[in-house]
Structures are given as structure tokens and as C-alpha cells.
Amino acid sequence: MGRDDGFVSVLTERSELLAARARPPTSPRSWRRAARSAMGSKSRGSASAELLLTLLFGCLSARCQQPSAAEALRSAAAVSKVAPSCFQHEHCHSSQHGVHELDCFQEVKSVYFNCVWKPGHQSSNKTSYTLVIEQKTRGLCKKYPNISGTFSYITIYRRYNITAYVVDTSNDGRNCTKAIFSGDPKNLIRCAPTKDVHFRRYLRQLEITASWKEPSVTYYVVQYRERNSLLWSKSAEILIKKSWTLGNLTASLSYEVQIQCVTNNQCSQCPWSETFLIPPELTARPVIEKLDVIPQGKGKRLVVVQWKLDSTEEADGYQMTITKASGERTQRVNTTLPWIRIILSGSAFNISIIAFNGAGTSPAVPAGVPPVDGSDWADTLNVTLVSETGFTIVWNSSLTKSFWCYSVEWWRMGEIPLSHSFYQRKENSATIPLKVPLQPYKRYTFLLHVRPDKDTCNLKSINNSESTCGRAEAYATEGTPISAPLNITALRVTTNSLVIEWTSIPEEDLRGFLLGYKIYYSEASQENRSSTVTVGPRGNTRRLPNLKARTVYSVSISAFTAAGEGVRSSPVYLKTKLPGDWNVIGATVGVTGGIIFLFLLAHSCNPLFHRAKALFWPSIPNPGNSNAIQKIDGIFDQEVLEPIIEGTTAQGKESDASSLIIIEDRGASEPTSASSPLLLQEVEDLSPAVLPKEENEASSRELKLNLTLTTNTHDLRSTTPAPCASDYTTMELFQQATALRTANHPSTAPADMDQQPPPLLLVVQASQPKDAAQIKEEKDYIQQSLCPNVVRIPHQW
């Protein structure tokens, strides 16, 4: 049932009075007048009511039987006046799963009552409802059937209590559900919840501002809680349109807020608003990662700004505010991306970036785009000061063919730029009035921009809206520098020249365009007779030639502008070097002294060097410490090595002793042959040729014989002499020991050997007289005693 149904219900009620008082009208015009009278003054002018009456009663003419007005209106509205027992759905039950929360009220600015309810869980678009309004005091019950929505306008008597029923009639069986509402119409005047609410979180605080369209609402209250919490906290009454701040919040938590107006005589009902979800506070400001300014040509620059936000922050988007430094225009750009690209002119711009969400904004991060410098703008703009109240600018005449709107900016260092927009179509010059006169001795920078819009010269947008066409610098009045160059030093000094360097004068002390420097220098003893050198404005070094050697010079510098020379610096004293011969002599003396020092140092360190060498790098290693010698005891039989070791030890102790060692073949199967005495006899016969003549002489040569009889399985004629053992020998000792072992144990020899008696081998070693050092050195080497002179004895002996 719609809004027009409410109109019809009102007409139905009032038409009963109309039928009892007067005879029904007989024409459509009379019907309309009767309808307006029944509606009263508040329903006058309602086009929908008139249209409905025309359709309902237009046929009541001479051709139609004219019924009473009450019957016609009752039939059109499908509303019947029945007995108080008109509610015929008592069998339906109440349930939260079915239709529920029926509520009837009248809004402040509305002339109708309406009832609203919530559908059941199993409802659909085809579900229909029946609304029954009952006022028992008046004996009236009205039925509104077949309602497809969840609300309906109703007509009631305002002085009597009402009872409302809503039934889900789509279920004809016993599963239908119902909801009931009752109340006094005087207490059903409602001020609807507002949606005009603003939230802002900052510094662990939440600022809330709410307003209502109804003028009857003067105060409101707020209840809040942490998200998903059970308990609500309520505020005191707040004056309408005044903000209320909630403090001591946790910045990282979300909160839920509801708002309600305070009831009064005009608002008897003030329901709570929907729940507003307040996201966490944005505490971290964005961090600018990149800000690139790329020239694009024709006085424009591409500015690329990229930033990031802390990963713990939850932002719905970002807002970048771009403002011309002169304050002429400000533009805000919202984006969900953490970067932006804009095209700007050569002016100075201020940029501010913030992150925002439903609760508020983060702290702003500032950035700036500097104006263009003067490197590429020479002779593009001419500025002339006309008076203290204005200046004239002249630009390229070719611009007048394409542009009519211009803007000029000017500023001095450290100040906010000023701007002026103007329209110029024919000439390429303009005189700009000044509200504040230019200060003397101060440098001003001027920028000229052109704008493509011809309808207005004001800046409509910042992004890609203007381009720079000229730049110049000028002084209102020039003066002399009030300070001198500082930090005068000598970069290079020779016998007849000085290369000096100095620091430039600050711009605020120049008071004009710098034209150059003047350098004053003279001998320290003749400062009144100085020479002068002029240097251009771009240099801060100078070579002073043709000076005397080993002489102190006084140097001072001053700067000058078009107004004249400025302050001269305090003198600095610099000295040239000695002549070249003295330099050679000094170098020679230094080199000679260095050589002598190194020689003395090497001589004093020689003993230390020898000690270190003997400790870390011995000249002859000791074979006794060799791992091979240490292991040889486990390889050879003790009975073979013991006589050799004893003979060697005896030789080390008594240098004048002679020894003869005969090793027999203990494992021979045959007894010693008769040739053995012969061999011994022959050896004795040979001894006079070998032994010394006088054994008792202490100084005579010592003869030490080591006779060793051994067997060998090989033929002596084909056997080569065994080499003498070297200092680091292992294999030779092993071979000799193996030969001796074979002689003692013939069973270990191969089976195919000849069975003839083994040959005898006479080993003779003679030792020569040695001094004490040689004898001591020999004690460290066992190998020397193991290297005998081998004499082969034929078997035929």
C-alpha cells in the first residue's frame, strides 16, 4: 500500500460525515469540490488526490446510478468498517524468525502515520502481508491487505490508543507469523536519526559532530564501545551542531558509535541511529620515496611523486594538496594509488600528502617543488622599475599571436612570491602595479607565465594549466657590497708565484649584481705600494706571478658592483719558496741522511736477524727427528741393527778405536767352509796396507775397519754397488736391512736361487781424523756411520 492509499483512507473517514450532511453531488466538478472539503485545508492542492477522485467519480454522470459518497470511497479504498473482532489470525504465532519488530509512528514533518516491520527469515519478493489497525475505544478496525513491502501509511484517530497487527498472509496454514504493536498516538511523534555525522580521529581522540534537519532537535547523546565489545558507554547531552571529543582511546583499535537525539515536547521518540564503524587512527604520516622534476619543454615540468604508508596502517585513499607558493590557486587530488603525476609550470609549488579513512586523516607530509633557475632563461624577460609603485616587463613579441592571458610572479629570497594576472592582446609589454614597493638593494626574481584560456586570465586549475615563458632578476636600487671575500688561502706556492683562493660574498651582502673582484698584493714591508689585479665575477682563484723568492706578500680582496667597490678584506700574509739550488741541496741532504739511517738500522738488527734465521729456518735439518728414522726400529730386527748402532756409538765416544764386525750367516744350513779362515787370513794380509803403522800415536790417522760378511743371492759379478745413504735416506737403509735379514734367514729367500754358497762381502770403513766440530756434528748424523766402503770378495776365495 502506497502513499495514495493513505489519502484514500483519510477520504474514507471524512466522506461518512459528508454523506450524512448533504445530498451527493451530481457532476465530476461537484465531486472534486466535495473531495476537497472532505480532505480539509491540509490536503488542498494535492494533484494525486484530485486525480484519484476524478478516476473514481468521473463516471458518476447522467448515465450512471449515483451512489453515496461514503460507499464510493469505501469501495475505492478497499477498506471496510467491521466489528472489533476483525482480526481473524489468532492462530498465527509470534516469532523472531517470522515477521517481527512492528513499529508505528509519525515523523515530525509528515502528516501521516506509518507502520514498519521486519520480514521473516524465509520471506521472499513474493511474500505479502496484511496490516490491521484497531482502535477499540472508537470501535474501529481497519484492514490493509496484500502489502508487498514492509511499511504502510495508515489513518487513525489521534486521541485514542491504537493496536496494530501485521500477519504474513503468504502462509495460509498454521505456520503464519504475526507481530503486534500498541501505543498512544500522542507519544508516537518521532525525530528520525540523522545521517549528517562527521568523525575525526587524532592524537588518541575521536571528534564527533552531528546535526539534524528538524529544528525541534536541540540536543543529542552518543554511545560508543570497542568493536565487538558488549558494553556501551554513553556520553552526556551535547548541544546540536557542536562537536564532542572522546579521549583516551587506543589508536590501533576500531570503535562502534551510535547517536540519538534527546526527546522533548515535539519529539517524543528518538531512536538510536545505525552503528557507525570507526576504523583505527592513522598515526603515521606517508613517507615520500621519490620526487622527480623532469623538464617537458615549452615552460612545463613533469612532477612525479611516489610515497608509501606504514604497513600497519589501514587507509582508504590518499589526498595530495598542490598550492602555488604565491597562494593564487590550490588544488586537491584524491587517489587510491601511492603515486601521482602532474604537469606544472616553472613556479614554486607546495605539496602536502595525507592518508585518510572513515575515521579521519593521517599527519601530512610536506614537500616542495622549487622554481626554475636562470640557467636556461637568459634574455627571455626584461624588467624595468618605473617607480616605487610599479615596474614594466617586456617579453618576446611572438607570444602575442597565441596568448592573451598572462601572469607575472616576483619575490626576493626568503619571501613568499606575489602574483598578478592581466590581459594583453596587442603589445608585448605591460606595467604591473605594486601594492607594496620593492625594497632597495634587494634582488628580485621575476617569472612570466602564459595561460591558454582566453575567457578569463585567472588560474582555473594547477595541473597542466599554464606554462612559463620568461625569467629575469632585477634590483630596484643597486649598492656596493657591504662585506668582503673571506678565507683567502694559497693553493700553490712557488719561488716566484702564488695561486690564491677565496670565498664568495653572500648574496644578501652584495646589494647589486656582482661584476668582479679586485686583488691587492704587495711585499709586506711595502704595503703602500701594492699592485692590483681584476678578476671576473665567476672566478674565485687567481695566480699572482713575477714575485720574489723567499718573500712575504700581503694580499687583500674586494668585490664591486655597478654602484662601486665594496669593503676590502683584511690582509693575508703569504710567503714564496726558497730558490731552486737550495731545494736541490735540501733534497740531497735528506736522501743521504735516509740512506745512513737505513744502514745503521740494518747493522743493529743483524744479530737479531741471524737468531731469527737459526730459530725459524735452520740451514741443515736433523734427520734424527725424521719420522722415517723413528719408525725404522719397528721394521728391522734388533739383532741386525744393534751391532751397527753399538759400533757407531763407540766410534762417537772413542775416535782412536778400531773395530771389526763380522756378521755371519746364522741361518746357513751348511757349516762354515774351510774357505772362511782363508778369507780371514787374506784380510789379515791386507791389513798392513790399510792399518796405520803406529797405533799408539795420538796424532796418527785412525783406521776403523768394519768388516761385514754377508750373503747375497745374486751374482757378485752382476751386482752393482749399493749407493751410500744420503741425509734423508729411508729406502737405502731398508734395502741394506733387507739384505742382512735375508742372510740371517735364508728360508725367506726365493726357492729358485742357486744353492751355491753365498758370496762374502767385506765392508771396510775408514775414518779420517776430525776436529772437535766435525766430531760433534757427526754425532748428529747416524747415516754417516751407516755408509761403509764396500769391497767385493770373489767366491773363489
C-alpha positions in Angstrom: 0.0 0.0 0.0 1.5 3.3 -1.1 1.1 7.0 -0.2 -2.1 7.4 -2.1 -3.7 4.7 -0.1 -3.2 6.9 2.9 -5.0 9.7 1.2 -7.9 7.4 0.3 -8.1 6.2 3.9 -8.5 9.8 5.1 -11.1 10.4 2.5 -13.0 7.3 3.5 -13.2 8.5 7.1 -14.4 12.0 6.3 -16.8 11.0 3.5 -19.1 9.5 6.1 -19.7 12.9 7.6 -20.2 14.3 4.1 -22.8 11.7 3.2 -24.8 12.4 6.4 -24.9 16.2 6.0 -25.7 16.7 2.3 -27.0 15.2 -0.8 -24.4 13.6 -3.1 -23.1 15.7 -6.0 -24.3 15.0 -9.4 -21.3 16.1 -11.6 -17.5 15.4 -11.6 -16.8 19.1 -10.7 -19.1 18.8 -7.7 -17.3 15.5 -6.7 -14.0 17.3 -6.7 -15.3 20.1 -4.6 -16.7 17.6 -2.2 -13.4 15.8 -2.0 -11.5 18.9 -1.2 -13.9 19.8 1.5 -13.5 16.3 2.9 -9.7 16.4 2.8 -9.6 19.7 4.6 -7.1 22.5 4.2 -4.0 20.3 4.6 -5.0 18.2 1.6 -5.8 21.0 -0.8 -3.7 21.2 -3.9 -2.8 17.5 -3.9 -2.7 16.5 -7.5 -2.7 12.8 -6.7 -5.9 13.1 -4.6 -7.7 15.0 -7.3 -6.6 12.6 -10.0 -7.8 9.7 -7.9 -11.2 11.3 -7.3 -11.6 12.1 -10.9 -10.9 8.5 -11.9 -13.3 7.2 -9.2 -16.2 9.5 -9.6 -15.8 10.6 -13.2 -18.3 8.1 -14.4 -21.0 9.5 -12.0 -22.9 11.4 -14.6 -26.4 11.3 -16.0 -25.7 7.8 -17.4 -24.7 6.3 -14.1 -26.6 5.5 -11.0 -25.2 7.9 -8.4 -24.3 6.1 -5.2 -23.5 7.7 -2.0 -20.1 9.3 -1.5 -19.3 7.0 1.5 -20.0 3.9 -0.4 -17.9 5.0 -3.4 -14.9 6.0 -1.3 -15.1 2.8 0.7 -15.2 0.7 -2.4 -12.2 2.5 -3.9 -10.1 2.2 -0.8 -11.0 -1.5 -0.2 -11.3 -0.6 3.4 -14.3 -1.9 5.4 -15.6 -1.0 8.8 -16.1 -4.1 10.7 -16.7 -5.3 14.2 -13.9 -5.2 16.8 -13.3 -8.9 16.2 -11.9 -8.2 12.6 -8.5 -9.7 13.4 -9.0 -13.3 12.2 -5.4 -14.6 12.5 -5.3 -15.5 16.1 -3.9 -18.9 15.2 -0.7 -17.3 13.9 2.2 -17.2 16.4 4.9 -14.6 17.2 8.5 -15.5 16.4 11.8 -13.7 15.7 12.2 -16.0 12.7 9.0 -14.6 11.2 7.6 -11.1 10.8 8.7 -9.1 13.8 9.5 -5.7 15.2 6.4 -3.9 14.2 6.6 -0.2 14.9 4.1 2.6 14.2 4.9 6.3 14.4 4.6 9.7 12.8 7.6 11.7 11.7 7.8 15.4 12.7 7.4 16.8 9.3 4.9 14.3 8.0 1.1 14.4 8.2 0.8 10.6 8.0 1.3 7.8 10.4 3.1 4.8 9.1 3.9 1.3 10.3 7.1 -0.5 9.6 8.2 -4.1 10.4 11.0 -6.6 9.6 10.4 -9.7 7.4 11.0 -13.3 8.5 13.9 -15.4 7.6 12.0 -17.3 4.9 10.4 -14.3 3.2 10.9 -13.5 -0.4 9.9 -11.0 -3.0 6.5 -12.8 -3.3 5.7 -12.5 0.3 2.6 -10.4 1.1 1.4 -9.0 4.4 -1.8 -7.9 6.0 -1.9 -4.9 8.3 -4.8 -4.4 10.8 -5.3 -1.2 12.8 -7.6 -1.4 15.7 -8.9 1.4 18.0 -11.3 -0.3 20.4 -12.4 3.0 22.0 -13.9 4.1 18.7 -15.0 0.6 17.8 -12.9 0.8 14.6 -10.7 -1.8 12.9 -9.2 -1.3 9.5 -7.6 -3.9 7.3 -4.8 -3.2 4.7 -4.4 -6.4 2.8 -1.9 -7.6 0.2 1.0 -5.4 1.2 4.2 -6.4 -0.7 6.6 -4.2 1.2 7.5 -3.8 4.9 5.7 -0.5 5.6 2.4 1.2 5.1 0.8 4.5 5.7 -2.3 4.5 8.0 -5.1 6.8 9.2 -6.1 6.8 12.9 -7.8 8.9 15.5 -5.0 10.8 17.2 -6.8 10.9 20.6 -7.3 7.2 21.0 -4.8 4.4 21.6 -4.2 2.0 18.7 -3.3 -1.6 18.3 -1.6 -2.8 15.1 -1.2 -6.3 13.8 0.8 -7.5 10.9 0.5 -11.0 9.5 2.5 -12.9 7.0 -0.5 -14.0 4.8 1.6 -15.8 2.2 1.4 -18.8 4.5 -2.3 -19.8 4.7 -1.6 -22.7 7.0 -0.7 -22.8 10.7 2.9 -21.7 10.0 1.9 -18.0 9.6 3.6 -15.5 12.0 2.4 -12.2 13.4 3.7 -9.1 15.2 1.7 -6.7 17.5 2.2 -3.1 18.4 0.2 -0.7 20.7 0.7 2.9 21.7 -0.7 6.3 22.3 -0.6 8.5 19.1 0.4 11.5 21.1 3.6 9.7 22.0 4.4 8.4 18.5 5.9 11.6 17.1 9.4 10.7 16.1 12.5 12.6 15.2 14.4 10.3 12.8 18.0 9.5 13.3 20.5 11.8 11.5 22.9 10.7 8.9 24.8 14.0 8.9 27.6 12.9 11.2 31.3 13.6 10.9 34.1 11.8 12.6 37.8 12.7 13.0 40.4 10.7 14.9 43.7 12.3 16.0 46.1 12.0 18.9 44.1 9.1 20.5 40.9 11.2 20.4 37.7 11.0 18.4 35.9 14.1 17.5 32.1 13.7 16.6 29.9 16.4 15.1 26.2 15.7 14.3 23.3 17.8 13.1 19.5 17.3 12.3 17.3 18.9 9.8 14.4 19.0 12.3 14.6 22.3 14.1 12.9 20.7 17.1 16.1 18.7 17.9 18.4 20.7 20.2 20.5 18.1 22.0 21.9 14.6 21.3 23.8 11.9 23.0 26.4 9.4 21.9 27.1 5.9 23.0 30.3 4.0 22.0 32.3 0.9 22.6 35.2 -1.0 21.2 34.4 -3.1 18.2 32.8 -6.5 19.1 32.5 -5.4 22.7 29.3 -6.0 24.7 29.2 -2.9 26.9 28.3 0.5 25.7 29.5 3.8 27.2 27.2 6.8 27.0 28.0 10.5 26.9 26.3 13.4 28.4 23.8 15.6 26.4 25.6 17.5 23.6 24.3 20.7 22.0 23.3 20.3 18.4 26.0 21.3 15.8 28.6 21.3 18.5 31.4 18.8 18.3 32.1 16.3 21.1 35.5 14.8 21.7 36.1 11.4 23.1 39.6 11.0 24.6 42.0 8.3 25.9 41.3 5.9 23.0 43.6 3.2 21.7 44.8 4.4 18.4 45.1 0.8 16.9 41.6 -0.2 17.8 38.3 0.2 15.9 35.2 1.6 17.7 31.4 1.5 17.2 29.3 4.6 17.7 25.6 5.3 17.8 23.9 8.7 18.0 20.4 9.6 19.4 18.6 12.9 19.8 17.2 13.9 23.2 13.4 13.7 23.4 11.3 16.8 24.0 7.6 18.0 23.6 7.9 18.0 19.9 9.9 14.8 19.6 8.5 12.1 21.9 10.6 9.4 20.2 14.3 9.5 19.4 15.6 6.1 18.2 19.3 5.2 18.0 21.0 5.7 14.7 22.6 2.9 12.8 26.0 1.7 14.1 28.9 3.7 12.7 32.2 1.8 12.5 35.2 4.0 13.3 38.4 2.5 11.9 41.8 2.7 13.7 43.6 6.0 13.8 46.2 6.9 11.2 49.1 7.8 13.3 52.0 7.5 10.8 52.5 10.1 8.0 53.2 8.9 4.5 56.9 8.8 3.5 57.9 10.3 0.2 60.2 7.9 -1.6 60.6 9.8 -4.9 60.1 13.3 -6.1 61.3 13.8 -9.6 61.1 17.1 -11.6 61.5 16.4 -15.3 61.6 19.3 -17.9 59.0 18.9 -20.6 59.8 21.8 -22.8 57.7 25.0 -23.5 57.9 26.1 -19.9 56.4 22.9 -18.3 57.7 20.3 -16.0 56.5 16.8 -15.2 56.5 16.1 -11.5 56.3 12.5 -10.3 55.7 11.9 -6.6 55.7 8.5 -5.0 55.2 7.7 -1.4 54.4 4.8 1.0 52.5 4.3 4.2 53.3 2.1 7.2 52.1 -1.4 6.6 50.2 -1.4 9.9 48.0 1.5 8.8 44.7 1.0 7.1 44.0 3.8 4.6 41.1 4.1 2.2 43.0 6.5 0.0 45.3 9.5 -0.2 44.9 13.2 -0.8 47.5 15.4 -2.3 47.2 19.2 -2.0 49.0 21.3 -4.5 49.3 25.0 -3.9 51.2 27.7 -5.8 53.7 29.3 -3.5 52.1 32.7 -4.3 48.8 31.3 -3.0 47.0 32.1 -6.2 45.4 28.6 -6.5 45.1 25.4 -4.5 44.0 22.1 -5.9 43.3 18.8 -4.1 43.6 15.4 -5.8 42.3 12.2 -4.3 43.7 8.8 -5.3 43.9 5.3 -4.1 47.4 4.8 -5.5 50.6 5.7 -3.7 51.9 7.9 -6.6 50.8 10.7 -8.8 52.0 12.5 -11.9 51.2 16.2 -12.6 52.4 18.8 -15.1 53.3 22.1 -13.5 54.8 25.4 -14.7 58.1 26.9 -13.6 56.6 28.5 -10.4 57.3 27.3 -6.9 54.8 24.8 -5.5 54.0 23.4 -2.1 52.8 19.8 -1.9 51.1 18.1 1.1 50.1 14.4 1.2 47.8 12.7 3.7 46.2 9.3 4.1 42.6 9.1 5.0 40.0 6.5 6.1 36.5 6.6 7.6 37.8 7.9 10.9 40.0 10.8 9.7 43.3 11.6 8.2 46.9 11.0 9.0 49.5 13.7 9.7 50.6 15.4 6.5 54.0 15.0 4.9 55.1 18.3 3.2 57.2 18.6 0.1 58.1 21.4 -2.3 58.9 21.9 -6.0 61.4 24.8 -6.4 61.1 27.4 -9.2 63.1 27.1 -12.3 66.6 28.5 -12.1 68.2 31.1 -14.5 70.5 28.8 -16.5 68.1 28.4 -19.5 66.2 31.7 -19.3 68.8 34.3 -20.3 67.3 37.3 -22.2 63.7 35.9 -22.1 62.3 38.8 -20.0 63.3 42.4 -19.4 62.2 44.2 -16.2 62.5 47.9 -15.6 61.5 49.7 -12.4 59.2 52.6 -13.3 58.7 53.9 -9.8 58.2 52.7 -6.3 54.7 51.7 -7.2 55.2 49.7 -10.4 57.6 48.1 -12.9 57.5 47.3 -16.6 58.1 43.9 -18.1 58.8 43.2 -21.8 58.7 39.7 -23.4 59.0 38.1 -26.8 56.6 39.6 -29.3 55.9 36.2 -30.9 53.8 35.2 -27.8 51.1 37.8 -28.6 49.9 35.8 -31.6 48.9 32.8 -29.4 48.3 34.0 -25.9 46.3 36.9 -24.4 46.3 36.0 -20.7 49.5 36.4 -18.7 50.6 36.1 -15.1 53.7 37.5 -13.5 55.3 36.5 -10.2 58.0 38.2 -8.3 59.8 37.6 -5.0 63.0 38.1 -3.2 65.0 35.4 -1.5 63.3 34.0 1.6 59.9 35.7 0.9 56.5 34.4 -0.4 56.0 35.2 -4.1 53.5 37.8 -5.2 51.5 37.4 -8.4 49.4 39.5 -10.8 47.2 38.2 -13.7 46.5 40.5 -16.7 45.1 40.5 -20.2 47.2 41.8 -23.1 46.4 41.1 -26.7 48.4 43.5 -29.0 51.6 44.6 -27.2 54.4 42.6 -25.7 54.8 44.7 -22.6 52.9 45.6 -19.5 53.2 47.8 -16.5 52.4 46.0 -13.2 51.2 48.0 -10.3 52.6 47.3 -6.9 50.7 47.3 -3.6 54.0 47.1 -1.7 57.0 48.9 -3.1 60.2 47.0 -4.0 62.9 47.3 -1.4 66.3 48.8 -2.4 69.5 46.7 -2.5 67.5 43.5 -2.7 67.5 41.1 -5.6 64.1 40.1 -7.0 63.3 37.2 -9.3 60.5 37.6 -11.9 58.6 34.9 -13.8 56.1 35.4 -16.6 53.5 32.7 -17.4 51.0 32.3 -20.3 47.6 30.7 -20.0 45.6 29.1 -22.8 42.2 30.2 -21.6 41.0 33.5 -23.2 37.7 33.9 -21.4 39.4 34.5 -18.1 43.0 35.0 -17.0 42.5 33.6 -13.6 44.0 30.2 -13.0 41.3 27.5 -13.2 43.5 24.5 -12.4 47.0 23.8 -11.4 47.6 20.7 -13.4 48.7 21.4 -17.0 47.1 24.9 -17.0 49.9 27.3 -17.6 53.5 27.5 -18.9 56.4 29.7 -18.1 57.8 31.9 -20.9 60.3 34.2 -19.2 62.6 34.7 -16.2 64.6 37.7 -15.1 66.4 39.1 -12.0 66.5 42.8 -11.1 67.3 45.3 -8.3 65.1 48.2 -7.5 68.3 50.1 -6.5 71.9 48.8 -6.5 74.5 49.5 -3.9 78.1 48.5 -3.1 78.9 45.2 -1.3 78.9 45.6 2.5 81.2 42.6 3.1 84.5 41.3 1.7 85.6 37.9 0.4 86.7 35.6 3.2 89.0 32.6 3.7 91.9 33.8 1.5 94.4 30.9 1.2 97.3 29.8 -1.1 96.6 26.8 -3.2 100.1 26.5 -4.7 103.3 28.3 -3.8 106.5 28.5 -5.9 109.6 30.7 -5.7 108.1 33.4 -7.9 104.3 33.0 -7.8 101.2 32.4 -5.6 97.9 30.8 -6.5 95.3 32.2 -4.1 91.6 31.2 -3.5 88.8 32.9 -1.6 85.1 32.5 -0.6 82.4 34.4 -2.5 80.3 37.1 -0.8 76.8 36.1 0.3 74.0 37.4 -2.0 72.3 39.5 0.7 75.6 41.4 1.2 76.2 42.1 -2.5 73.4 44.7 -2.8 73.7 44.5 -6.6 74.9 42.4 -9.4 78.5 41.2 -8.9 80.8 42.5 -11.7 84.1 41.1 -10.3 86.8 41.2 -7.7 89.9 43.3 -7.1 93.1 41.7 -5.7 95.6 43.9 -3.9 99.1 42.5 -3.2 102.5 43.8 -2.3 105.5 43.0 -0.2 104.8 43.0 3.5 107.4 45.7 4.0 105.9 47.9 1.3 102.1 47.7 1.7 101.6 51.2 0.5 103.0 50.3 -2.9 100.5 47.5 -3.9 99.6 46.0 -7.3 96.0 45.4 -8.4 94.5 42.6 -10.4 90.8 42.4 -11.5 89.0 39.1 -11.7 85.6 38.4 -13.3 82.5 37.5 -11.2 82.6 33.8 -11.9 86.1 33.0 -10.6 87.4 32.7 -7.1 91.0 31.8 -7.8 93.9 33.8 -9.3 97.6 33.3 -9.9 100.0 36.2 -8.9 103.2 35.9 -11.0 106.6 37.7 -11.0 107.1 37.5 -7.3 110.4 37.5 -5.4 111.7 34.3 -3.8 111.6 33.8 -0.1 109.5 37.0 0.3 106.4 37.6 2.4 103.5 39.2 0.5 100.3 41.0 1.8 97.1 40.0 -0.1 93.6 41.5 0.2 90.5 41.3 -2.0 87.3 43.3 -2.5 84.2 43.0 -4.7 82.5 45.6 -6.8 79.1 46.1 -8.5 77.7 48.7 -10.8 77.4 51.1 -7.8 81.1 50.7 -7.0 83.7 48.8 -5.0 82.8 47.3 -1.7 84.7 46.6 1.5 88.2 45.3 1.2 89.2 42.2 3.2 91.9 42.2 5.9 95.4 41.5 4.5 96.6 37.9 4.5 100.4 37.3 4.5 101.8 34.6 2.2 105.5 33.7 1.6 107.2 32.4 -1.5 109.6 29.5 -1.5 113.5 29.3 -1.5 115.4 29.4 -4.8 115.9 26.1 -6.7 119.6 25.4 -5.7 118.7 25.3 -2.0 115.9 23.0 -2.9 118.4 20.6 -4.6 120.8 20.7 -1.6 118.0 20.1 0.8 116.8 17.1 -1.2 120.3 15.7 -1.4 120.9 16.0 2.3 117.5 14.4 3.0 118.3 11.4 0.7 121.8 10.9 2.2 120.5 11.0 5.7 117.9 8.5 4.9 120.4 6.0 3.5 122.7 6.3 6.5 119.7 5.8 8.8 118.7 2.6 7.0 122.3 1.3 7.1 122.6 1.8 10.8 119.2 0.2 11.3 120.2 -2.9 9.3 123.5 -3.2 11.2 121.9 -3.1 14.6 119.3 -5.6 13.6 121.8 -8.1 12.0 122.2 -10.3 15.2 118.5 -10.4 15.7 118.2 -11.4 12.1 120.6 -14.3 12.5 118.9 -15.5 15.6 115.6 -15.5 13.9 117.0 -17.3 11.0 118.6 -20.0 13.1 115.3 -20.4 15.0 112.8 -20.5 12.2 115.0 -21.5 9.1 117.8 -23.9 10.2 120.5 -24.4 7.5 120.8 -28.2 7.8 117.8 -30.2 9.1 118.3 -33.0 11.6 117.5 -36.4 10.2 117.2 -37.8 13.7 114.0 -36.0 14.0 112.7 -37.6 10.8 109.6 -39.7 11.0 111.2 -42.4 8.9 114.2 -42.8 11.3 111.8 -43.1 14.2 109.9 -45.9 12.6 112.9 -47.9 11.4 113.2 -49.7 14.7 109.9 -51.4 14.2 110.9 -52.6 10.7 114.4 -54.2 11.2 115.4 -56.9 13.5 117.1 -55.7 16.6 119.8 -58.3 16.2 120.8 -56.7 12.8 120.8 -53.0 13.9 122.2 -53.4 17.4 125.8 -54.1 16.3 125.7 -51.2 13.9 124.3 -48.8 16.5 126.8 -50.0 19.1 129.7 -49.6 16.6 128.5 -46.1 15.7 128.1 -45.1 19.4 131.6 -46.5 20.2 133.0 -44.6 17.3 131.5 -41.4 18.6 132.9 -41.9 22.1 136.5 -43.0 21.1 137.7 -41.6 18.0 141.0 -43.6 18.2 139.4 -47.1 18.4 139.2 -49.5 15.6 136.5 -52.1 15.3 136.0 -55.1 13.1 132.5 -56.5 12.8 131.8 -59.8 11.1 128.3 -60.8 10.6 127.8 -64.4 9.9 125.0 -66.2 8.2 123.4 -67.7 11.2 120.7 -69.4 9.2 123.1 -71.3 6.8 122.3 -74.9 6.5 125.9 -75.8 6.0 128.8 -75.4 8.4 131.3 -72.8 7.8 133.5 -73.9 4.9 137.3 -74.1 5.0 137.5 -71.0 2.9 136.5 -68.8 5.8 139.9 -68.9 7.5 141.4 -68.2 4.2 139.2 -65.2 3.9 140.2 -64.0 7.3 143.8 -64.7 6.6 143.7 -62.7 3.4 142.1 -59.9 5.2 144.8 -60.0 7.8 147.3 -60.0 5.0 145.7 -56.9 3.6 145.6 -55.1 6.9 149.2 -53.8 6.7 148.2 -51.8 3.7 145.2 -50.4 5.3 146.0 -50.1 9.0 148.2 -47.3 10.4 151.9 -48.0 11.0 151.9 -46.8 14.6 148.7 -47.4 16.6 149.9 -45.6 19.7 150.5 -42.3 18.2 147.7 -39.9 19.2 148.1 -37.7 16.2 148.3 -40.6 13.7 145.5 -41.3 11.4 142.8 -43.5 12.7 141.7 -46.5 10.9 138.4 -48.0 11.6 137.5 -51.2 9.9 134.1 -52.6 9.8 134.1 -55.9 8.3 130.8 -57.3 7.4 130.4 -60.8 5.9 127.1 -61.2 4.2 125.4 -63.4 1.7 123.7 -62.4 -1.4 121.6 -64.5 -3.7 122.7 -62.6 -6.7 125.8 -63.0 -8.7 128.5 -60.7 -7.4 129.8 -60.1 -10.9 126.4 -58.6 -11.9 125.6 -56.9 -8.7 126.1 -53.2 -8.7 127.5 -51.4 -5.6 124.8 -50.2 -3.2 124.7 -46.4 -3.1 125.7 -44.6 0.0 122.8 -43.4 2.2 122.0 -39.7 1.9 121.0 -37.4 4.6 117.3 -38.1 4.1 117.5 -41.7 3.1 115.0 -44.3 4.0 114.9 -46.7 1.1 118.7 -47.3 1.2 118.6 -48.3 4.8 115.6 -50.5 4.2 117.4 -52.3 1.3 120.6 -52.9 3.4 118.5 -54.2 6.3 116.6 -56.4 3.9 119.9 -57.9 2.6 121.1 -58.6 6.1 117.8 -60.1 7.1 117.9 -62.4 4.0 121.4 -63.5 5.0 120.3 -64.4 8.5 117.1 -66.1 7.4 117.8 -67.8 4.1 114.4 -69.5 4.3 112.8 -66.3 3.3 114.7 -66.2 0.0 113.1 -67.4 -3.2 113.2 -71.1 -3.9 114.8 -70.8 -7.3 118.0 -69.3 -6.1 121.3 -71.1 -6.7 122.3 -73.4 -3.9 125.9 -72.4 -4.1 127.5 -70.8 -1.1 126.7 -67.1 -0.9 129.4 -64.7 -1.7 131.2 -62.8 1.0 131.2 -59.1 1.2 133.8 -57.2 3.1 132.7 -53.9 4.3 135.5 -51.6 5.3 135.0 -48.1 6.6 137.9 -45.8 7.3 137.5 -42.8 9.3 139.8 -39.9 9.0 140.9 -37.6 11.8 138.4 -34.9 12.5 138.5 -31.8 14.6 136.1 -31.3 17.5 133.5 -29.5 15.5 133.4 -32.2 12.9 133.1 -34.9 15.5 130.3 -33.1 17.2 128.5 -32.6 14.0 129.0 -36.3 13.1 127.2 -37.4 16.3 124.0 -35.9 15.0 124.1 -38.0 11.9 123.7 -41.7 12.2 123.6 -42.1 8.4 127.4 -41.3 8.1 128.3 -44.4 10.1 126.0 -46.5 8.1 127.7 -45.7 4.8 130.7 -48.1 4.6 133.2 -48.7 1.9 132.2 -52.0 0.2 134.9 -54.4 -1.0 133.7 -57.3 -3.0 135.4 -60.7 -2.3 135.2 -63.3 -5.1 133.6 -66.5 -4.1 136.6 -68.4 -5.3 138.4 -67.2 -2.2 
